[in-house]
Amino acid sequence: MDKYLGKKLEGRYEVMEIIGIGGMANVYKAYDVLENRVVAVKILQEEHMNNEDMRRRFKNESKAMAVLNHPNVMRVYDVSFSDRMQSIVMEYIDGITLKEYIEQQKVLRWKEAVHFTVQILRALQHAHDKGIVHRDIKPQNIMLLSDGTIKITDFGIARFARSETRTLTDKAIGSVHYISPEQAAGGAIDARTDLYAVGVILYEMLTGRVPFEADTPVSVALKQIQSTAVLPRELNPSIPEGLQEITMHAMEKELSKRYQSAAQMLRDIDEFKRDPSILFEYKYLDVKSPAAESRYSDAIQSARKEKTVKDKRKKKKRRSRRAPIIPVLAGVTAAFVIVSAAFIGWMIYLNNPFVSVEDDIVPSLVGEKWDNVKISPKYANFNLDPTELEYNNEYGKGVIFDQEPRAGSKVKVGSTIKVKISTGKLTTRLPSFVGQDSAQVVAQLNEWGINYEEKMLFDDSIPSGGVIKTLPEAGAEVAADETVILYVSMGREETLVTVPDLTGISLNDAKTLLDNYKLRIGKITYDERSDEPQGTIIHQSVAQDSQVEQNTVIDLEVAGNSGGSIRLTVMIPLPEQVNRMVELVALQDGIQIQREQVNPSEAKTWKPVFSGEPDQISEISILIDGAEYQVYELDFEAKGHRILADFTEDFSE
């Protein structure tokens, strides 16, 4: 169990549940008891607490977000940095990532894509005005709320415009599918880098795919530098030409040809929204032009040419200053003779070659423990030198795994034997991969040299392709030659049921039967002209023997009329603090009577209508987004109701 769950942090944040697991930090849903609100708390993972680069990234995120105050940027409420824990308290967002939404929708309507792009650009313009470049704009870092509002998150690798430039070799780099050519080439980065990423996201929303795909990240990066993307209209002809021009202009390879600011791109989008038939006639970058293909190689050739010229000048200068050759050579020769004689004399003194030294056979030391060898008297004839300490998967810690000279060689007594000592297997502490894309996890394991085996399972909470768990679990030490089992999600298992035949039976029998099949009754209508027995079902909206998912709603048509039933309207007060669209459902004795989409803060009340016999007493339940909100008892004879249960407090936001 996670050690933070159920704890109160900083004396005010009650941790409720974990809602996100990343490579650097985990995110928790918590309740701020002082401000009476739900928040998100991002906590740096313990394994990174001693990693200066990770700590720097984490602090950068808090500093970058703290200076931003924009409706399309996730707000920061509080930060805490100590040796025990580093955390950022942020606005809690109940939504999904833009990436998840694109994967659900496949291809977005162009009006919807423009709506999201405008919000992203407004947020970036605000950040750029503050001197902050995000550097990791991608749909995975953009949250989408149910009302269509977006929020930019994860400023972990953001930089203030005056800070140092980072290159492709820096670990702090975003997804390679969204990085700009200058990022991929290790060039200077500014606000226009974020605009390139916006162009890629717009391209993906309009076409359902990213501009460049390849087998490896490096290959994708090279395509970002060298290749031209297929025009969006070739993949989706319904895209207006003007919007295609905006997309491709944002994705220009050369900085000077790209949009120079978010405001500039917003102006074009505003013109396009006013007239979707507009054409901007931008000239797209021809990557085959000399300027595009060799802007870096030209610089290298120029540098080489300049160096060659300088070398020639230095050689000419040395020739002009050369001293007379014969006196110099004579002096050098004399000095060499003197030094050589001194060296030979010193070696004779040290080694005394005229004294006879016995030979001995080099023993086999490989596989022996160094601590035993170094004190053993049987190796007294040799000078043992532990030259290297290295990881070794075959020999345990402290065991000799190599020697020079080799065992069996004949050497003089007192000779040195150099040995290499194992420090044990090279191990890696497994991080938590839960929820991460399995392809990315496999790439990471390959980089560490760890073997892996994939096992596919159905899972309701982890999207298809995500990692459910690993064996061994997170925190375990794994050697390079060991195998990690990845349990990969196949998504939610679709459990299909067969719809029964409901015709000819009563409503109560139909409800019992559908409950057994885990299906639900929907709308009920009556046909007074039917010749079938009064109160029996004559039609069902889903045909018998159909294969449907559990909880599918089936509408029913009943013969006769409602039997002179009484209709009662109940005024339901809604939680005004909930300011978003929700689904309201009214159940009467377990049967759905009415369903509607409303915004509680605007509607204030809801007035569902119920029918019953004069002597009937029913129990009605009001659900909000599937959760029970209020329960009433209806007395049709008295034409009144009383509340049985009220869960209003559970719906505060």
C-alpha positions as CSV (number, residue, x, y, z in Angstrom):
1,M,0.0,0.0,0.0
2,D,1.2,3.5,-0.8
3,K,2.6,5.1,2.3
4,Y,0.9,8.5,1.7
5,L,-2.7,7.1,1.4
6,G,-4.8,8.1,4.3
7,K,-2.1,10.5,5.7
8,K,-2.4,14.2,6.2
9,L,0.4,16.1,4.6
10,E,1.7,19.4,6.0
11,G,-1.1,19.2,8.5
12,R,-3.8,20.1,6.0
13,Y,-3.9,17.8,2.9
14,E,-5.7,14.6,3.5
15,V,-4.6,12.1,0.8
16,M,-7.6,10.2,-0.6
17,E,-6.3,8.2,-3.6
18,I,-3.5,7.9,-6.1
19,I,-4.6,9.2,-9.5
20,G,-1.4,9.2,-11.6
21,I,2.0,7.5,-11.7
22,G,4.8,8.9,-13.8
23,G,8.5,8.3,-14.3
24,M,9.4,11.1,-11.9
25,A,6.5,11.7,-9.5
26,N,3.2,10.3,-8.4
27,V,0.0,12.4,-8.2
28,Y,-2.6,12.1,-5.4
29,K,-6.1,13.3,-5.0
30,A,-6.3,15.1,-1.6
31,Y,-8.7,17.3,0.5
32,D,-7.4,20.6,1.7
33,V,-9.0,21.0,5.1
34,L,-8.1,24.7,5.4
35,E,-9.5,25.8,2.1
36,N,-12.3,23.2,2.0
37,R,-11.4,22.0,-1.5
38,V,-10.2,19.0,-3.4
39,V,-6.6,19.4,-4.7
40,A,-4.0,17.3,-6.6
41,V,-0.7,16.7,-4.8
42,K,2.3,15.8,-6.9
43,I,5.1,14.1,-4.9
44,L,8.6,13.3,-6.2
45,Q,9.2,9.6,-5.9
46,E,11.5,8.5,-3.2
47,E,14.0,6.8,-5.6
48,H,14.6,10.3,-7.1
49,M,15.1,12.2,-3.9
50,N,18.9,12.0,-4.2
51,N,18.9,12.7,-8.0
52,E,19.9,16.3,-8.4
53,D,18.6,16.4,-12.0
54,M,15.2,15.1,-11.0
55,R,15.0,17.5,-8.0
56,R,16.0,20.4,-10.3
57,R,13.2,19.4,-12.8
58,F,10.7,19.2,-10.0
59,K,11.6,22.6,-8.7
60,N,11.6,24.1,-12.2
61,E,8.0,22.9,-12.6
62,S,6.8,24.6,-9.4
63,K,8.7,27.8,-10.3
64,A,7.3,27.9,-13.8
65,M,3.7,27.2,-12.9
66,A,3.8,29.5,-9.9
67,V,4.4,32.6,-12.1
68,L,1.5,31.6,-14.4
69,N,-2.1,32.6,-13.8
70,H,-4.3,31.6,-16.7
71,P,-7.5,29.7,-17.1
72,N,-5.8,27.2,-19.5
73,V,-2.9,26.4,-17.2
74,M,-3.1,24.2,-14.2
75,R,-2.8,26.4,-11.1
76,V,-0.3,25.8,-8.3
77,Y,-1.6,26.5,-4.7
78,D,1.4,25.4,-2.6
79,V,4.9,23.9,-2.7
80,S,7.0,22.1,-0.2
81,F,10.7,21.1,-0.5
82,S,12.5,19.3,2.2
83,D,14.9,16.4,2.6
84,R,11.9,14.2,3.6
85,M,9.5,15.1,0.8
86,Q,9.1,17.4,-2.2
87,S,5.6,18.2,-3.3
88,I,3.5,20.6,-5.4
89,V,-0.1,21.2,-4.5
90,M,-2.1,21.9,-7.6
91,E,-5.6,22.5,-9.0
92,Y,-7.5,19.2,-9.2
93,I,-8.8,18.5,-12.7
94,D,-11.5,15.9,-13.3
95,G,-10.9,15.0,-16.9
96,I,-8.8,13.0,-19.4
97,T,-5.7,13.9,-21.4
98,L,-6.1,15.3,-24.9
99,K,-4.1,12.2,-26.1
100,E,-6.8,9.9,-24.6
101,Y,-9.5,11.9,-26.3
102,I,-7.8,11.8,-29.7
103,E,-7.4,8.0,-29.3
104,Q,-11.1,7.7,-28.5
105,Q,-12.3,9.9,-31.4
106,K,-9.6,8.9,-33.9
107,V,-10.1,12.1,-36.0
108,L,-11.6,15.3,-34.5
109,R,-14.0,17.6,-36.3
110,W,-11.9,20.6,-37.5
111,K,-14.0,23.0,-35.5
112,E,-13.3,21.1,-32.3
113,A,-9.6,20.9,-33.2
114,V,-9.5,24.7,-33.7
115,H,-11.3,25.2,-30.4
116,F,-8.7,23.2,-28.5
117,T,-5.8,24.8,-30.4
118,V,-7.0,28.4,-29.6
119,Q,-6.9,27.5,-25.8
120,I,-3.5,26.0,-26.1
121,L,-2.1,29.0,-27.9
122,R,-3.6,31.5,-25.4
123,A,-2.0,29.6,-22.5
124,L,1.4,29.5,-24.3
125,Q,1.2,33.2,-25.2
126,H,0.7,33.9,-21.4
127,A,3.7,31.7,-20.6
128,H,5.9,33.2,-23.3
129,D,5.0,36.7,-22.1
130,K,6.4,35.6,-18.7
131,G,9.6,34.4,-20.4
132,I,8.7,30.7,-20.0
133,V,9.1,28.1,-22.8
134,H,7.4,24.8,-22.0
135,R,9.6,22.6,-24.2
136,D,7.4,19.5,-23.8
137,I,4.0,20.4,-25.4
138,K,2.2,17.2,-26.3
139,P,-1.4,16.0,-25.9
140,Q,-0.3,13.8,-23.0
141,N,0.4,17.0,-21.0
142,I,-2.9,18.7,-21.9
143,M,-6.0,17.8,-19.7
144,L,-9.5,18.0,-21.2
145,L,-12.4,18.8,-19.0
146,S,-16.0,17.6,-19.7
147,D,-17.0,21.2,-20.8
148,G,-14.3,21.3,-23.5
149,T,-11.9,23.4,-21.5
150,I,-8.2,22.4,-21.7
151,K,-5.5,22.8,-19.1
152,I,-1.7,22.6,-19.8
153,T,0.2,20.7,-17.2
154,D,3.7,19.3,-16.6
155,F,6.2,22.2,-16.8
156,G,8.9,19.8,-15.5
157,I,11.4,20.6,-18.3
158,A,10.3,24.2,-18.9
159,R,13.0,26.9,-19.1
160,F,12.9,30.6,-18.6
161,A,13.9,32.2,-21.9
162,R,17.1,33.5,-20.4
163,S,18.3,30.1,-19.2
164,E,20.8,27.8,-20.9
165,T,20.0,25.9,-24.1
166,R,19.5,22.2,-23.9
167,T,20.2,19.6,-26.6
168,L,18.9,16.3,-27.7
169,T,21.4,14.5,-25.4
170,D,19.8,16.1,-22.4
171,K,17.4,13.6,-20.6
172,A,15.0,16.5,-20.1
173,I,13.3,16.3,-23.5
174,G,9.7,15.7,-24.5
175,S,8.2,13.0,-26.6
176,V,10.1,12.8,-29.9
177,H,6.9,12.8,-32.0
178,Y,6.3,16.5,-30.9
179,I,9.8,18.0,-30.6
180,S,10.9,20.6,-33.1
181,P,13.7,20.2,-35.6
182,E,15.9,22.5,-33.5
183,Q,15.3,20.4,-30.4
184,A,16.2,17.2,-32.4
185,A,19.3,18.9,-33.8
186,G,20.4,20.3,-30.4
187,G,20.0,23.9,-31.5
188,A,18.8,27.0,-29.6
189,I,15.3,26.8,-28.3
190,D,12.8,29.6,-27.9
191,A,9.0,30.2,-27.9
192,R,8.8,29.1,-31.5
193,T,9.7,25.6,-30.4
194,D,6.4,25.3,-28.5
195,L,4.5,26.5,-31.6
196,Y,6.0,23.7,-33.7
197,A,4.6,21.2,-31.1
198,V,1.2,22.9,-31.4
199,G,1.3,22.4,-35.1
200,V,2.0,18.7,-34.6
201,I,-0.9,18.4,-32.2
202,L,-3.2,20.2,-34.6
203,Y,-2.0,17.8,-37.4
204,E,-2.8,14.8,-35.1
205,M,-6.2,16.1,-34.2
206,L,-7.2,16.6,-37.8
207,T,-5.7,13.4,-39.3
208,G,-5.7,10.9,-36.4
209,R,-1.9,10.4,-36.7
210,V,1.3,12.2,-35.9
211,P,3.3,13.5,-38.9
212,F,6.3,11.3,-38.5
213,E,6.6,7.6,-37.4
214,A,9.6,5.3,-37.3
215,D,10.9,2.2,-35.5
216,T,13.1,4.1,-33.1
217,P,13.0,7.6,-31.4
218,V,16.3,8.5,-33.2
219,S,14.7,7.8,-36.5
220,V,11.7,9.9,-35.7
221,A,14.0,12.8,-34.6
222,L,15.9,12.6,-37.9
223,K,12.6,12.8,-39.7
224,Q,11.7,15.9,-37.7
225,I,14.9,17.5,-39.1
226,Q,14.9,16.2,-42.7
227,S,11.4,15.0,-43.8
228,T,8.3,16.7,-45.0
229,A,5.0,15.6,-43.5
230,V,2.2,14.3,-45.8
231,L,-0.3,17.2,-46.2
232,P,-3.2,16.8,-43.9
233,R,-5.8,17.1,-46.7
234,E,-4.2,14.0,-48.3
235,L,-5.2,12.1,-45.2
236,N,-8.5,13.9,-44.5
237,P,-9.9,15.8,-47.5
238,S,-12.6,17.4,-45.4
239,I,-10.0,19.7,-43.8
240,P,-10.3,23.3,-45.1
241,E,-7.2,24.4,-47.1
242,G,-6.7,27.5,-44.9
243,L,-6.5,25.3,-41.8
244,Q,-4.0,23.0,-43.6
245,E,-1.9,26.1,-44.3
246,I,-2.0,27.2,-40.6
247,T,-1.0,23.7,-39.5
248,M,2.0,23.4,-41.9
249,H,3.1,27.0,-41.3
250,A,3.4,26.1,-37.6
251,M,5.5,23.1,-38.5
252,E,8.0,24.9,-40.7
253,K,11.5,23.4,-40.3
254,E,13.3,26.7,-40.2
255,L,12.6,29.0,-37.3
256,S,12.5,32.1,-39.4
257,K,9.7,30.7,-41.6
258,R,7.5,29.5,-38.7
259,Y,5.0,31.5,-36.8
260,Q,7.0,33.9,-34.6
261,S,4.6,34.1,-31.7
262,A,1.4,32.4,-30.4
263,A,-0.4,35.7,-31.0
264,Q,0.6,35.6,-34.7
265,M,-0.9,32.1,-35.1
266,L,-4.0,33.1,-33.2
267,R,-4.5,36.0,-35.6
268,D,-4.5,33.6,-38.6
269,I,-6.9,31.2,-36.8
270,D,-9.3,34.2,-36.1
271,E,-9.2,35.1,-39.8
272,F,-9.9,31.5,-40.7
273,K,-12.8,31.2,-38.2
274,R,-14.3,34.3,-39.8
275,D,-13.9,32.9,-43.3
276,P,-13.1,29.2,-43.5
277,S,-12.5,29.5,-47.3
278,I,-9.6,31.8,-46.7
279,L,-6.2,31.0,-48.2
280,F,-3.0,32.3,-46.7
281,E,-0.7,31.1,-49.5
282,Y,2.2,30.3,-47.3
283,K,5.3,28.8,-49.0
284,Y,6.1,25.5,-47.3
285,L,9.7,24.7,-46.5
286,D,11.4,22.6,-49.3
287,V,13.6,20.3,-47.3
288,K,15.6,19.5,-50.4
289,S,16.8,23.0,-50.7
290,P,20.5,23.5,-49.9
291,A,19.6,25.7,-46.9
292,A,17.5,23.0,-45.3
293,E,19.6,19.9,-46.1
294,S,23.0,21.3,-45.1
295,R,22.6,24.1,-42.7
296,Y,24.6,22.2,-40.1
297,S,27.1,20.5,-42.5
298,D,27.9,23.9,-44.1
299,A,28.9,25.2,-40.7
300,I,31.1,22.2,-40.1
301,Q,32.8,22.6,-43.6
302,S,33.3,26.3,-42.9
303,A,35.0,25.5,-39.6
304,R,37.3,22.9,-41.2
305,K,38.3,25.4,-43.9
306,E,39.1,28.1,-41.4
307,K,41.1,25.7,-39.3
308,T,43.1,24.6,-42.4
309,V,43.9,28.2,-43.3
310,K,45.1,28.9,-39.7
311,D,47.3,25.7,-39.7
312,K,49.0,26.9,-42.9
313,R,49.6,30.3,-41.4
314,K,51.2,28.7,-38.3
315,K,53.5,26.5,-40.3
316,K,54.6,29.4,-42.4
317,K,55.3,31.4,-39.3
318,R,57.3,28.6,-37.7
319,R,59.5,28.2,-40.9
320,S,60.3,31.9,-40.8
321,R,61.5,31.7,-37.2
322,R,63.5,28.4,-37.6
323,A,66.9,28.4,-35.7
324,P,70.2,27.1,-37.3
325,I,69.8,23.3,-37.5
326,I,73.3,21.8,-36.8
327,P,74.0,23.5,-33.4
328,V,70.5,22.5,-32.2
329,L,70.9,18.8,-33.2
330,A,74.3,18.6,-31.5
331,G,72.8,19.9,-28.2
332,V,69.9,17.5,-28.4
333,T,72.2,14.5,-29.0
334,A,74.4,15.3,-26.0
335,A,71.5,15.7,-23.7
336,F,70.0,12.3,-24.9
337,V,73.3,10.5,-24.2
338,I,73.6,11.9,-20.7
339,V,70.0,11.1,-19.7
340,S,70.3,7.5,-21.2
341,A,73.4,6.8,-19.2
342,A,71.9,8.0,-16.0
343,F,68.7,5.9,-16.6
344,I,70.7,2.7,-17.3
345,G,72.8,3.2,-14.2
346,W,69.7,3.7,-12.0
347,M,68.1,0.5,-13.4
348,I,71.3,-1.6,-12.7
349,Y,71.3,-0.3,-9.2
350,L,67.7,-1.2,-8.6
351,N,67.5,-4.6,-10.2
352,N,71.0,-5.8,-10.0
353,P,70.9,-8.1,-13.1
354,F,73.9,-9.9,-11.9
355,V,72.0,-11.5,-9.0
356,S,70.1,-14.7,-9.9
357,V,66.2,-14.7,-9.2
358,E,64.2,-18.0,-9.0
359,D,61.2,-18.7,-11.3
360,D,57.7,-19.7,-10.0
361,I,54.4,-20.8,-11.6
362,V,51.6,-18.3,-11.6
363,P,48.7,-19.7,-9.6
364,S,45.1,-19.7,-10.6
365,L,43.3,-16.9,-8.8
366,V,40.0,-16.7,-10.8
367,G,37.1,-17.7,-8.7
368,E,38.9,-17.1,-5.4
369,K,37.7,-14.4,-2.9
370,W,40.1,-11.5,-2.8
371,D,39.9,-11.1,1.0
372,N,41.3,-14.7,1.3
373,V,43.9,-14.4,-1.4
374,K,45.5,-11.2,-0.2
375,I,46.3,-12.7,3.2
376,S,47.1,-16.2,2.1
377,P,50.8,-17.2,2.7
378,K,50.8,-19.5,-0.4
379,Y,50.8,-16.4,-2.6
380,A,53.8,-14.8,-0.8
381,N,56.1,-15.1,-3.8
382,F,53.9,-12.7,-5.8
383,N,52.9,-9.1,-5.6
384,L,49.1,-9.0,-6.0
385,D,47.7,-5.9,-7.5
386,P,43.8,-5.4,-7.5
387,T,43.7,-3.2,-10.6
388,E,40.0,-3.0,-11.3
389,L,36.6,-3.3,-9.6
390,E,33.9,-4.2,-12.1
391,Y,30.3,-5.4,-12.2
392,N,30.2,-9.1,-13.3
393,N,27.1,-11.3,-13.7
394,E,29.1,-14.6,-13.4
395,Y,31.1,-14.0,-10.2
396,G,29.8,-12.8,-6.9
397,K,30.9,-9.7,-5.0
398,G,34.5,-9.7,-3.9
399,V,35.5,-12.7,-6.2
400,I,38.4,-12.5,-8.6
401,F,37.2,-12.9,-12.2
402,D,40.3,-12.2,-14.3
403,Q,44.1,-12.1,-13.8
404,E,47.3,-11.2,-15.7
405,P,49.6,-13.1,-16.2
406,R,47.5,-16.1,-16.8
407,A,47.6,-19.2,-14.5
408,G,50.4,-21.6,-15.4
409,S,52.7,-18.9,-16.7
410,K,56.4,-19.0,-15.5
411,V,57.5,-15.7,-14.0
412,K,60.2,-14.5,-11.6
413,V,59.5,-14.6,-7.8
414,G,58.3,-11.2,-6.7
415,S,56.5,-10.5,-10.0
416,T,53.2,-8.7,-10.0
417,I,49.9,-10.4,-10.7
418,K,47.1,-8.0,-11.6
419,V,43.6,-9.1,-10.7
420,K,40.1,-7.9,-11.5
421,I,37.6,-8.1,-8.7
422,S,33.8,-8.4,-9.1
423,T,31.5,-6.0,-7.4
424,G,28.6,-8.3,-8.1
425,K,25.9,-8.1,-10.6
426,L,24.9,-4.8,-12.2
427,T,21.4,-4.3,-10.9
428,T,18.7,-1.7,-11.5
429,R,16.0,-0.8,-9.0
430,L,12.7,-1.2,-10.9
431,P,10.5,1.9,-10.9
432,S,6.7,1.7,-11.0
433,F,5.6,1.2,-14.6
434,V,1.9,0.9,-13.7
435,G,-0.2,2.7,-16.4
436,Q,2.7,3.4,-18.7
437,D,2.7,2.4,-22.3
438,S,4.2,-1.0,-22.7
439,A,6.3,-0.1,-25.7
440,Q,8.0,2.7,-23.7
441,V,8.6,0.3,-20.8
442,V,10.1,-2.3,-23.2
443,A,12.5,0.3,-24.6
444,Q,13.6,1.2,-21.1
445,L,14.2,-2.4,-20.1
446,N,16.2,-2.9,-23.3
447,E,18.3,0.1,-22.5
448,W,19.1,-1.4,-19.1
449,G,19.9,-4.8,-20.7
450,I,17.0,-6.5,-18.7
451,N,15.1,-9.3,-20.4
452,Y,11.3,-9.1,-20.4
453,E,8.3,-11.3,-21.0
454,E,4.9,-9.9,-21.8
455,K,1.6,-11.4,-20.5
456,M,-1.7,-10.0,-21.7
457,L,-4.6,-9.5,-19.3
458,F,-8.0,-7.8,-19.3
459,D,-8.1,-4.8,-16.9
460,D,-11.0,-2.4,-16.3
461,S,-8.8,0.5,-15.0
462,I,-5.7,0.4,-17.3
463,P,-6.2,1.3,-21.0
464,S,-5.2,-1.2,-23.6
465,G,-1.4,-1.4,-24.0
466,G,-0.7,0.0,-20.6
467,V,1.3,-1.9,-17.9
468,I,-0.9,-3.4,-15.1
469,K,2.0,-4.6,-12.9
470,T,5.5,-6.2,-13.1
471,L,7.0,-9.3,-11.6
472,P,9.2,-8.6,-9.6
473,E,7.3,-5.5,-8.4
474,A,8.5,-1.9,-8.3
475,G,11.4,-1.3,-5.9
476,A,13.0,-4.7,-6.6
477,E,16.7,-4.9,-7.6
478,V,17.0,-6.6,-11.1
479,A,20.2,-7.7,-12.7
480,A,20.9,-7.2,-16.4
481,D,20.5,-10.8,-17.3
482,E,17.3,-11.4,-15.3
483,T,13.8,-11.4,-16.7
484,V,11.0,-9.1,-15.8
485,I,7.4,-10.2,-16.5
486,L,5.2,-7.3,-17.8
487,Y,1.5,-7.7,-17.4
488,V,0.0,-5.7,-20.2
489,S,-3.6,-4.6,-20.3
490,M,-5.9,-5.6,-23.2
491,G,-8.5,-3.1,-21.9
492,R,-11.8,-3.8,-20.3
493,E,-13.2,-7.2,-21.1
494,E,-16.5,-6.7,-23.0
495,T,-18.9,-9.1,-21.3
496,L,-21.8,-9.7,-23.7
497,V,-25.2,-11.1,-22.6
498,T,-28.1,-12.4,-24.7
499,V,-31.3,-10.3,-24.6
500,P,-34.2,-12.4,-23.4
501,D,-37.7,-12.4,-25.0
502,L,-39.8,-10.0,-22.9
503,T,-43.0,-10.0,-24.9
504,G,-46.2,-11.3,-23.3
505,I,-44.9,-10.9,-19.6
506,S,-45.7,-8.2,-17.1
507,L,-43.4,-5.2,-16.2
508,N,-42.5,-6.7,-12.8
509,D,-41.5,-10.0,-14.4
510,A,-39.6,-8.1,-17.1
511,K,-37.7,-6.2,-14.4
512,T,-36.8,-9.4,-12.5
513,L,-35.7,-11.1,-15.7
514,L,-33.5,-8.2,-16.9
515,D,-31.9,-8.0,-13.4
516,N,-30.9,-11.6,-13.8
517,Y,-29.3,-10.8,-17.2
518,K,-27.7,-7.6,-15.8
519,L,-29.7,-5.4,-18.1
520,R,-31.8,-2.3,-17.4
521,I,-35.3,-1.1,-18.2
522,G,-35.5,2.2,-20.0
523,K,-38.4,4.2,-21.2
524,I,-41.9,2.7,-20.8
525,T,-44.7,3.6,-23.2
526,Y,-48.4,2.3,-23.5
527,D,-50.5,1.3,-26.5
528,E,-54.2,1.5,-25.8
529,R,-55.1,0.0,-29.2
530,S,-53.3,-3.2,-28.7
531,D,-55.3,-6.5,-28.6
532,E,-52.8,-8.1,-26.3
533,P,-53.7,-8.6,-22.6
534,Q,-53.6,-5.4,-20.5
535,G,-50.3,-4.8,-18.8
536,T,-48.2,-7.2,-20.9
537,I,-45.2,-6.2,-22.9
538,I,-45.8,-6.1,-26.7
539,H,-42.5,-4.7,-27.9
540,Q,-38.9,-4.3,-26.7
541,S,-36.3,-1.8,-28.2
542,V,-33.6,-4.5,-28.5
543,A,-34.6,-7.7,-30.2
544,Q,-34.4,-11.0,-28.4
545,D,-31.2,-13.1,-28.8
546,S,-29.2,-9.9,-29.5
547,Q,-25.7,-9.8,-28.0
548,V,-25.2,-6.6,-26.0
549,E,-23.0,-5.3,-23.2
550,Q,-24.1,-5.6,-19.6
551,N,-26.2,-2.7,-18.3
552,T,-27.7,-2.0,-21.7
553,V,-31.0,0.0,-21.4
554,I,-34.0,-1.6,-23.1
555,D,-37.2,0.5,-23.7
556,L,-40.5,-1.3,-23.4
557,E,-44.0,-0.9,-24.9
558,V,-46.9,-2.2,-22.8
559,A,-50.4,-3.1,-24.0
560,G,-53.3,-1.0,-22.6
561,N,-53.0,2.2,-20.6
562,S,-51.4,3.2,-17.3
563,G,-54.7,2.1,-15.6
564,G,-55.8,5.6,-14.6
565,S,-52.6,6.1,-12.7
566,I,-51.7,9.2,-10.8
567,R,-48.9,11.4,-12.1
568,L,-46.7,13.2,-9.5
569,T,-44.0,15.8,-10.1
570,V,-41.2,15.9,-7.6
571,M,-39.0,19.1,-7.4
572,I,-35.5,17.9,-6.8
573,P,-33.1,20.6,-5.5
574,L,-29.7,20.2,-7.2
575,P,-26.2,20.8,-5.7
576,E,-25.5,24.4,-7.0
577,Q,-21.8,24.0,-6.2
578,V,-21.5,21.5,-9.1
579,N,-20.8,23.7,-12.2
580,R,-20.6,21.2,-15.0
581,M,-22.8,19.0,-17.2
582,V,-24.0,15.9,-15.3
583,E,-26.4,13.0,-16.1
584,L,-29.5,12.9,-13.9
585,V,-31.4,9.7,-13.6
586,A,-34.7,9.0,-11.8
587,L,-35.6,5.5,-10.7
588,Q,-39.0,4.3,-9.5
589,D,-38.8,1.0,-7.6
590,G,-35.6,0.3,-9.4
591,I,-36.9,1.1,-12.9
592,Q,-35.5,4.1,-14.8
593,I,-38.3,6.7,-15.4
594,Q,-36.4,9.7,-16.7
595,R,-32.9,10.7,-17.7
596,E,-31.5,14.2,-18.6
597,Q,-28.2,16.1,-19.0
598,V,-28.1,19.4,-17.0
599,N,-25.7,21.8,-15.2
600,P,-26.8,21.8,-11.5
601,S,-25.4,25.3,-10.9
602,E,-27.6,26.7,-13.7
603,A,-30.7,24.6,-13.5
604,K,-31.0,24.8,-9.7
605,T,-33.8,22.2,-9.6
606,W,-35.0,19.1,-11.6
607,K,-38.7,18.0,-11.9
608,P,-39.1,14.4,-12.9
609,V,-42.6,12.9,-13.3
610,F,-43.7,9.6,-11.7
611,S,-46.9,7.5,-12.3
612,G,-48.6,5.1,-9.9
613,E,-51.8,3.5,-8.8
614,P,-54.0,5.4,-6.2
615,D,-53.0,3.1,-3.4
616,Q,-49.4,2.7,-4.5
617,I,-46.3,3.7,-2.4
618,S,-43.0,3.8,-4.4
619,E,-39.4,4.4,-3.6
620,I,-37.6,6.7,-6.0
621,S,-33.9,7.3,-6.3
622,I,-32.2,10.3,-7.9
623,L,-28.7,9.5,-9.4
624,I,-26.0,12.0,-10.4
625,D,-23.5,10.5,-12.8
626,G,-24.5,7.1,-11.6
627,A,-24.0,7.9,-7.9
628,E,-27.0,8.1,-5.5
629,Y,-27.9,11.6,-4.6
630,Q,-31.3,11.5,-2.9
631,V,-33.9,8.8,-2.0
632,Y,-37.7,9.6,-1.6
633,E,-40.9,7.7,-0.7
634,L,-43.9,8.6,-2.9
635,D,-47.4,8.2,-1.6
636,F,-49.7,8.4,-4.7
637,E,-52.9,8.3,-2.5
638,A,-51.8,11.2,-0.4
639,K,-50.1,12.8,-3.4
640,G,-47.0,13.6,-1.4
641,H,-43.5,12.5,-0.7
642,R,-40.9,12.4,2.0
643,I,-37.1,12.1,1.8
644,L,-35.5,8.9,3.0
645,A,-31.8,9.6,2.4
646,D,-29.8,12.6,1.4
647,F,-26.2,12.4,0.1
648,T,-25.8,16.1,-1.0
649,E,-22.6,16.5,0.9
650,D,-20.9,13.9,-1.3
651,F,-21.4,16.2,-4.3
652,S,-19.5,19.3,-3.1
653,E,-16.8,20.6,-5.5
